């Protein structure tokens, strides 16, 4: 149901843009098509990109409703039916290089630029990240568990809650790096209300949430420091079909990245998911607040 509602919002939003007159030199047709996934954060970023491009003088800027998996997005960028999509540096690098061991933001970004196939480019990455976090309740944190290294010796007495794919992706990694083997790994959901409720009730004592989740502070949860960088950096980065943006348009998106912090991204998500604000209005306010709108 949530995805259906979001799809309706996306369709409405895609038709609500009022491109400004100007001299954009986007694709061969002059159109700039911005892709967005069916996650609210992706839609918000796409609308921010669209507004920034219009401020730079681009014409015929459109935000397309959900475009599907990364495989679909990459194909659409290859044939230039999409011009640009907001993406996440770590996941994008792993898509193009499954054997990468990079985890730190600058290392991930540098390798990503090296591994991109011809026909793609990434613009500047933002300080903002939306990455996995392990979080615990305040009582466990107060007992001395503040980092993944602190957690390691305690894992055998703790139940973990997270997405179904967590075991296949991270079970062996967290054991190798931190000596952590949980008493039980319980499938809840992907950083959503089931996981939050399980941690809040004590059904699980450790949970996987995301760094831009407003539920962490709202519930007094404590994020643990990943002191050996198990989770790779996931900075927001525009992935572009090469040749579809002019230098001025690329510079406009770089200005967005320069001011986009994790704190601001969290705030945008709160406005969309909790305050139910229109994504176009949220994007306009972000641009104005950060002096990116005339």
N, C-alpha and C positions, 0 to 999 in steps of 0.2 A: 504493500500500500504506500509506504514512504517513497519508494522508487517511482510509483505512478504519479504521486503528487509532485515530486521533483521534476519528472518529465514534463508535466503540464507547465510548471514554472519556467522550465528551460525554453519550451516552445514559445510561451508568451514573451519571455525576455529576448529571445532571438529576433522577434518581430518588432520590438519596441525601440530599437536604436534609431537615432536621428543623426546620420553621418554628417559631419561638417564639411563645408566646401574646402578644397585644398588640393595640393599637388602630390598626393601619395603615389608611389611607384611600386605597389605591392607585387602581385603575380602578373602573369602575362595579360590577364584580363583587367588588372587594376583592383581586383577584389582581394580582400584579406579575410580568410575564413579561420576562425579560432575554434579549436576543438575543446570540448569539456567532457569529463567522465560523468557518471551518475552519482558522484559524491558532491555534496554541497560545497565543500571547499574548492573543488576544481571549477565549479560554476562561478564562484565569487572571483577567483583569480582570472578566469577568462573574461569576465565583465570588466575587471580592473584593467586588464590588457587592452580590451576594446576601447575603453574610455581614454586611456593614455595615447593610443594610436590615433584616435580622432583628434585629440588635442594637438598631436603632431602634424595634423593636416591630412591624414589618410581618409579616403572616401570608400564607401561600400564595405564597411567592416561588419562582419556578421559573426555571432556566436552560435555555433551549431549545437543542437541538443545532443544527449549522450552518444558517443561514438564507439563505445565498446572497449575491448581489451587493448593492451599495449600493442599486440600484433596487428590489430585493426588500425590503430592510430599510426603505427609506423608505415603501413602500406598506404594509408591516406596521405601521409606527408610525402612519401615517395612519388606518388602520382600527382601531388600538389592539389588534391581535392581538399586538403587542409593546408594552412599556411603556418600555423603555430599552435602549440599546446603547452599549458603549464605542466611540469612534471617534477619528479623527485630524483635527485642526483644519484643516490645509492641504488635505487631500484632500476634506474635507467642504465647505469653502468653494468649492473648484473645481467640485464637483458642482452647487452651487446658483448659482454665478457663474463661468462659464467664462472671462470676460474679466478676472478679478481680477489685479491686479499686486502684491498684498500678499505679503510674505515674512516679515516679522518677527513674533514671537509675539503681541505685543499688537495689532498692526495686523490680523493674520489673525483673531484672536479677535473684535475689535471689528467687523470687516466681516462675519464669520460671523453674529454676533447680528443685524446689520441685514438680512442677506440671507435668513435663515430664513423659509420660508413660514409662514402661520398654521397652528396645530396642532402646531408643534414648539417646543422650547426647548433650549438648551444650558445645562448647569450650569457651575460653575467649571472652568477647564482646569487640568490638573496641570503642574508644572514638567517632568515626564517627557515626553520625545519619543522617537519611533521614526521617524527620518527617514533619507533617503538620505545617504550619505557617500561621498566618493572617498577611497580608501586606497591607499597605496603601500608597498613594502618598505622596510626600514630603510636600505638602501644608497642608494636614490634620495632618501629624506628627508635623509640625511646629506650629500648633494651640494648641498643648499640648497633642496630642494622641500618647503616647509612649508605653502604656501597655494595656492589655485586660481590666484592671480596669478603665483606662482612657476612653476606647472605650465604655464601658457599657452605660453610660448616654447619649451618642451620637447616639446609634444604631438606634433609631426611625427615624432619619433623613437620614440614610445611606442605600444604596443598596449594598447587598453582592453578590459576584459571586464565584461559586465553583462547585464541582461535584454533580451529581444528588442525591447521597445518603447522602449529607451533612445534610439535614434537619432531616432525620431519625436518624442519628448518634449524631449530635451535637446541634441541635436547642434547645432542652430542657436543655442540659447540660450548654450551655453558658448563658441561661436565669437564671438557678439556681445559677451558680457560680458568674456571673458578672452582672446580671440584664439586659442582652443585648437581645433586640428584634428588629431585623432589619426591616426597612421600607418595604423591599422586599428581598426575597432570590431568586436569579436568577441562573438557571443552565447554566453554561458555559462549562467547561470541567475539567478533572482531572489534574490540575496544568500545563496545556498546553497552546498553543498559543491563543486559544479563550479567556481564562481567562486573560492572559497577555494583549491582545489587548483591552479587556473591561475595565481593570483598567487603562491602558494607555490613553484611550480615555475619561475616566470619566463616561462611562456608568455604571460602578460600582465604589464604593469608597473604598470597603474592599474586599479582595480576599484571597482565600485559595491557597497557593503555597507550595512548598516543600523546605526544608532547603538546599538541594544541587542544587537548581535551579540557573543557571548562569544568568537568566533573572532578578533576583531581583536587583543585583548591576548594571547590564547593563542598566536598565531603571530608576534607582534612587529610586526604591521602598524602603519602610522602614518596616522591620519586627517588629511586636509588641511583647513585652515580655509577655509570658503566665505566669503571676505572681502567679496564683493559680493552675498551672499545670493541665489545662484541658486536653491537649493532652498528652498521655502517651509517655514515652521515646521510641525511635525506633533505638536503637544502632544496628549496624551490628554485627551479631553473626553467626558462623558456626553451623548448625544443622547436626548432624552426626548419622548415623546408628551404634549403639554400636557394637564394634568388627571389624569394617571395616578399621580402621586406627591403625597403630602402635604408640607407645609412641613418637617416633621420628617424625612421620608424624603429629601427633596432635600438638607437640611442634612447628613445622614449621608453622602451621596455627595460633597458638597463637602469634608467632613473627609478622605475618602479622597484626593481630588485634592490637598489641601493638603500631604500627606506623601509623595505618590508622585513620586519622582525618577527620572531616567534610570538612575542607578546601581542603584536598587532594582528597576526594571523589568528591567534586564539580569540581575540576580541571580535574579529570578523565572523568567526564560526558561532560565537555566542549570539551575535546579532541575527544571524540567519536561522540557527536551529532553535534557540530559546525565545528570542524576541520576535521571530517570524517576520522579519523585515524583508522587503523586496530586494533581490540581489542587485538590481540596477541602482537603487537608492544607496545601498551599502557601498557599492563601487564608487559612486559619485562623491559620497562623503569621504571615503578614503583618499581619493585624489585631491579633494579640496583641503583636507586636513594636512596632507603632506606637500602642499604647494605645487601640485602637479596639474592643477586645473586653473585656467585663466578666468 
